[in-house]
Amino acid sequence: MAVLAASAPLAESGSNPDVNLLYDVNGLAKQAPHWFDRVVSYIGEYGLLVAMVLLVLGCWWSVRRRAAEDTVPTMAALVWAPLAAALAVLVNVPIRGFVERPRPFLEHRGLDVLVSGKTDYSFVSDHATITMALGVGLFVAHRRFGLAGIGLALAEGFCRVYMGVHYPTDVVGGFALGTAVVLLLSPAAVAVLTPVLRAVERSPRTGWLVRSRRREPVGAADAVISEAAGGRGERDLAA
């Protein structure tokens, strides 16, 4: 009976596209060199998260240096990206507790698990949720950086299945959760964050966080030029 029970998941996998895809993607790890699996496991566990943080910082630096008219709303959308990622992870806590889906290597034999110690529930993937929330949040703020972020999120999802720690549907669920939190709450979040960042911009101490330099209003610049020209004319007449 124990043998039959243990083999039941394998029998069910024949008609389950989710499990079939899991075995197909994770099967690549068995064919790859050991060093390559170690690299993928490190990238999938830590590397892509660090890359996403660096991408957010790069977007902040780019928007700050540009100092365009829409800098403040763009910065508000950018600040919303990590906040949305954190909120999505919190939303995932009750989802995991409700679904209670075990990790795939606990249900199916023959998987090459590259990261040990995963004992929490599988659905949905926190890594997929965080990276996609950051990627979509970046896309709302800046298209070019956002496309790069979404690409990193897709790579993260592939790595989690390759490592044998998530089903493909865990990853898809994480992508959906991260995207939904960002897009559904983005209008309200940006509306709240924009006046806060305008106050930050006006502050002499913190204004550098929003703009690299203050741009003088056109009227004020013209007044300075006129005053300088007038002063020069008066000096010429006096001479």
Buried (B, 14 or more C-beta within 10 A) or exposed (E): EEEEEEEEBBEEBEEBEEBEBBBEBBBBBEEBEEEEBEEBBBBBBEBBBEBBEEBBEBBBEBBBEEEEEEBBBBBBBBBBBBBBBEBBBEBBEEBBEEEEBEBBBBBBEEBBBBEEEBEEBBBBBBBBBBBBBBBBBBBBBBEEBBEBBBEBBBBBBBBBBBBBBBBBBBBBBBBBBBBBBBBEBBEEBBEEBBEEBBEBBEEEEEBBBBBBEEEEEEEEEEEEEEEEEEEEEEEEEEE
